[in-house]
Structure formats: C-alpha cells, structure tokens
C-alpha cells in the first residue's frame, strides 16, 4: 500500500492519569500539546528516519530508530500495510519528560495516528488507535485521554482462554482487551499542574507499590473513583436532582422538564448553581487515595508536601500519573489563590506551574 499523502502533522495533548482515586484506570486530557510533523523522504529508496527535536527532551531523547515515536510509527505502518517508509520527523515538545504528564503515551499515540493518517483517508479511527496504543503502553489510563480527549475511565476485559468475546443480549459482543468510556467535563473545570525540576521514572514508581493492599483501602478508593464523572461535570448532579424530583412526583407530569422515562431532566439555573457549589467539595473527595500515593511518598517528598499543603486548604490535589508533577483540579477561576498556596515553592525556582483548560479533542491530524 502506498501512502495517501506526503506529510502529516500530529497534535497530541498532555494527560494526567489516576486523579488520585482512579489508579491505572482514569485519565484526563490537558490543553497542552506536543506537535510533530512527519514528512516522507522524496527518495523512495531512502528508508531512514531523520529526527529533529525542539523543546523538552531535545538534549536527552534519541534521534534514531530507538526514539519511541519512530519505533511506534514503524510498528503501526506494518499493521496498516504501509511497509517501511523513510521520513523526517520534526517534533516540538512541550510536555515534560518523566514527570507524570503522559509523555510516553503522547509519543505512542502520535506514531500510530501518523501512520493511520498516511494509510487511511478521512477521520481517524480512534478506537483502533486506542487499542493499539494501549497494547504498546501496557495500560490504558494515559493513552485513552490522549486519543479521545476529556475524562476517560478504562479497563482491561479478560475473557476465558480461547474465547475472544462475550455475547451481550441486545448489544454488540464485548471483546477481550482494553476498553474506555469518555465522560464530558464542564468547561469551568481547570487544572493547575505544578512541575518540579526533578524526574521520576514510571518503572521506579511502580516498584514502590505493594503486591497486596488492605480490603478497606480498596473499598475506600472504589467509593471515591465513582464520584469523578459527576465531580467533573456538575450538570450531572443537577440533572440527577431534577430527575429525582420528577420521579418523586410520580413520573413526568407537565412542567417537570422530563420527557418520558428515558428523558433527561431540564436543569434550572438555580439547580445548576447549587450543583456547582458542590463541585469542589466533590472533587476534593473524589481525588482521595489510599492505593498508590502513600507508597510513593518516599520517592517524591517535595511533591507529597505540596499535595498535603493544598489538601489542607481544601483543594483537590493529587499526584499526576506516577509523578512527580502535582495536579490541582478546581471548578471556577482560582488561579491567583492556587498560586498563593504554592508561593514558597514557586519562589524557590524548583517549581513552575501550568494553568490549563481540559482538552476535549484528543489527538488531531492534518494531512498535506
């Protein structure tokens, strides 16, 4: 198969995994990107990858076939039937490396998306990109939001040996492997990411985790992670309250704003204001964790101290991914107040902060 174009530009968002309670399952896309341009070599016999890197990692990342973007692109090209292509990769990296902002997921998604764009016309097949990326990464929490944007909850569905899928009455078969659900995020939810001047490898962070955890700690996290979709979208709370009121009245009488048993309740401004007022308290609760952060504290004392500082003042703070970045989620504009809490850290020169909206688009491509 021949490529359908000569150049592809890819834009992939940074991501934050776990969000406290959702260890290895929850991810959030942030409006902060790496941008990569893949240009096919004019000489079809030149099968070499020429790599140019600007920004983060320009002094440390490899510039040959071992670069994660290049090796993933090669693998995806083989899957899509493109064969070995020679190309120039120019990467402008904004996402910090080894800090817990999804730099490896970004690289994997970028390589696959570029190969798909060279091979197939039209819109990206995002489910296929997600499936391949999750298999390469080994866990789906970062690749899911990088592909789809927004808030994602992902899981690995295991089937019995020799069974590829499970029949679901009234629906499509559920195949084995990685899956994800994408949840809407209110535009008023913002993320402040505090980036330290030290790194922490995901492998080292995983080695700090115990093989077993107390049952009560597992229950603790389950009760918190279930709150995240509502905490990230207060209108859900308002709709639930309106729906509950309609149900209490005995169905959907005129004027309740509910149309039929499966209808969505209309939300009044007063109901939404009430729900929004609950959003930060719910975010604070939803980001509590006992499964991974306590065990990783010795690996990143400055990050743990900053999280404790924010949580003592009621902010929803957590380790971003495996760390050492610190994520603070908030409903509404609290930029100055958040910076003030971390004023000492920011003044030390060892930390910087990124105030970011939530990305809702995921990976984007442009063909030329």
N, C-alpha and C positions, 0 to 999 in steps of 0.2 A: 504493500500500500504506500502511495506517495502522500506527503504532507499536503494539506489543502491551502496552506499559506506559507509565507516565508518568515514571518515574525509574529511572536505572541508576547504581549505584556500581561503580567500577572500581579495582582494586588491582594495580599493576604493579611488579615488582621491579627494583632496580638490576642492572646487568650489568657484567661485566668481559670485554673481548674480548682476543684474541690469546694471553694467558697465556704470553708470551714467544715460543715457537716457532710458534704457530698463527696467523700473521699473516692477517687477513681471513677466517679460517675457524672458529676456535674461540671459544666464548663460555661464560660461567659466570654463572648467576643467583645473586644475593646476597639475603639475607633483610633487605632494607632497601627501603622502598617509597614511591612516590607514591600518593596516594589522591585520586580525582576523582569528583565527583557531577554527573551530567547530569540536570537537571530540565526537562521540557518546559514551555514557557510556556503558561499557562492559556488565553490568547487565541490561537486557531489562526492569526489573521491577523498575529500578531507573529512575524516570521521572523528576529528579531535574536538574536545570541548575546551574552549578558551574562556577562562573565568576572570572577571574583574569585580572587585568588591569595594564598595564605598560605605563608610559609616561603621556601625557595630560589627566587630569581628574582622575588620579589614587587616589587622596585624596578626591575627591568630588562625583564621579559617583557611583550610587548604584551597588551592587553586587548580586542582586536578580532578581526576575521576573519583577520588575519595570524598569530595565535597558531597554532603547529604542531598543537596538539590540535584546535583548531576547524577549520582547513583540512583536516586529515586526516579528521575526523568528517564534514565536508561531502562529501568525495570518496567516503568509504565509504557514506554514506547514499544517494548517487546510484547506487552499484554495487548496493546491496541493494534498490533500488526505493522508498526512503522519501521521496524528494523533499526539499525544503528545510524543515527544522524550526527553529522558534525555541526556544531553550533557555537555561537558566542553567548555567554551568559553575563549580563551586567546586572549586578544586584546592589540595590541601595537599601541598606539595612538600618532600620530604626529600632527594631525590637532588641532589647538587651539579651546577650547570650548568658545561659546558665544562671538565670535569675528567677525563673518561675513564671515567665510570660509567654511560654509556648513557642520558643524559637525553633525547636526541633520539629514540632507539629507544623509550623509555618513552612519550613523547608520541604517537608514531605508533601504537604498539600500543594505547594507551588509546583513541585516537579510533576506530580500527577496531573494537575489542572492544565499545565502547559502541554503535556503530551496529549491529553484529551482534546485540547483546542487545535492542535496540529492534525489530529486524526479525524475529528468529527465536526461537522458543521452545526450551527445553531447553538442553543443554550447548553450549558454544561450539564452533564448527567451527575448531579450532586450525590445521589445515593451511591452510585458506583465509585465515585471519588472517595466518599467517606469510607466505604467498605474496604477499599484497597489501602487507604491511609491508616485506618485503624489496625489492619493486619500488620502493616510495616512497623507502626509505632508500638504495637503490642497492647495498647489500652486506648479507649476512645474519648477520654474526657477533654483533651485539648483539640484533637482533630475535628470533633463534631462542631463546635462553635466556629472553628476556622473555616469549615466548609459552608455551614448554614447561617452563621451569624446568630445573634441573640443568646438566649439562655437555653442550654441543652441538658438533657438527662439521658445518659447512655447506659447500655448493658450488653453483656455477652450471653446469648441464649445458647445453652448447651443441649444438644439432642443426644439420644441414645446412640451407641455405636452402630454405624450402618444406616442410621436414619437421618436424612438430610433436612427434613422439615416436619412440622406437626400441623395436621389439618385443623382449621378453626371454623366451626359452624358459622355460616353466614358471612365469612370473610376470606381473605387471601391466606394461604398457608404461611405459617411462621417458620422461616428458615433459621437454621443454626448460624451462629456468628454474631457479629456486632450490630446493634440497632440503636437508634436515637430518636428522641422526641424533642421538637423545638417549641419553646414557650415564648409568648410575647413579653416584652419588657417595656414598662412605662418610660416614655422619653425623659421624665423628670428624675429617673434613677441615674446617678452619676457614679463614676469610680475615681478614686484617688489612689494612684499606685506609687508607693514610696520605694525608690530604687537605691539600694546600698552600693557601696563601692567594693563589695566582695562577692564572690561567686559561691555556689553550692551545686554540686552535680546531683542530678536526679537519682543516680545509682547509689550514691553515698546516703542520700536522704531515705531511700527505700531500705537500705541495710539497717537503719536505726529502728525500724518497725518490728514489733514482736510478732511471732507466728500465731499467737492466740491473744484475744482480748476478753476482758470480763463481759459476761452477758449483759449486765446493767449498762455498760458503756455502749454496747451495740444498740440497745434499746434507746438510749439517750440520743444517739445520732439519728436513728430512724425517725424519732419523733420531731427532730429539728429539720431534717432534709425535706420532709414532706411539706414544710411551710414555705420553702423557697419560691416555687412558682407564684404563690399568692403574694408573698412579700415583694417580689419584683414587679408586680402588676396590680396595684391596689384596686383597680376597677373590678377585679375578680371578687374581692371581698364585698364590694358594694353590690355586685350582681347577686352574689350568694344571699346577702341580707334581703335584697328585694325579692328574690325568688322564694326565700323562706317566708316572707310576709305574705306573698301570694298564696303559697301552699297552706299557710295557717288560715287563710280566708276561705279555703276550700276550692282550689283550682285557679281559674284565670278569669275572674269577673271583669267587666268593663272598668277601665281606669287603673288597673294594676300595672299595666305595661308588660304583661306576659302574654304571649300569643301561643296558646296550645301547650301541651305537656312538655314538649321538647323546646319550647321557645326560650329566648334569652330575655331576662328581666331588664327593663329600661332603668337606667341609673339617673337619679336626680342629682343636681349639683350639691345639695346638702348631704346626700348619702355618700357621694364621692369624697367630699371634704372630710367626712368622718372616717372613711376608709384610709384616705391619705394620711390623716393624723396618726393612724395606727401603723403606717408602713415602716417607719424607722424602728419602732419597738419590735415589730415582727422581723425586720431584717436583723436586728441585734440578736434575737432568739434563734433565728434560722441559721446563723453563722457560728453558733456554738459547736464545739467539737471535743471529743474525748478519744478519737480513734487514731489520730496521726500527729497532730501538732504537739501534744505534750511530750511525745517520744523524740521529737526532732528539736526540741528546745536547746539541748546542749550543743547542737551543730550551728545554731544561729542566735546567740544570746542578744545581740542588738535588735534583731527583728522581733524576737519574743518580747523584749522590754517595750518596744514601740507598740506592739499589739495590746499589751496589758495597759499601757498608758491610754490608748484610745478607748478600750472597752471600759476602763474605769470612769470615763466621761460619757458612756452611753453610745458610742459609735460602733457600728458593725464592722469590726476589723478582723482580718484573718490572714494567714499565710497565703500568698498567691502561688498556687501549684505546690511544687516541692520547696519553694523558697529560693532565695531569701527575701524577695520582694514582699511588701506588705500591702494588702488590698483593703481599702476602706470604702464601703458602699453607703450611699445616702440618698434619701428621697428629698429633692429640693436643693437649692443652692446653698451650700455651706463651705464654699471654698476657703474663705478667709478664716473661718473658725477651725477648720481642719488643719490648715497650715499653722495656726497659732498653737494648736496642741503639740505639733511636732517642731516648734520653733527652734528648740535647742538642737535637735538632730539636724535640721536643715542648715543651721548656722555653723555646724561643725565641719561642713564640707564633705562629710562622708555619705550624705544622702541627697537625693533630688526627688522631686515629686512631679508626677504627670497627672493632670486633671483631665479625665477622658469621658466622653459620652460612650454609650453602649453601641457597638456596631451591630446593625441588623441585616447586613447584606451577605456577609461571609466572603469567600474568595470571589474575585472578579477577574475577567479576562478581556483582552482586546486583541483582535486579530488584524494583521496588516499583510 
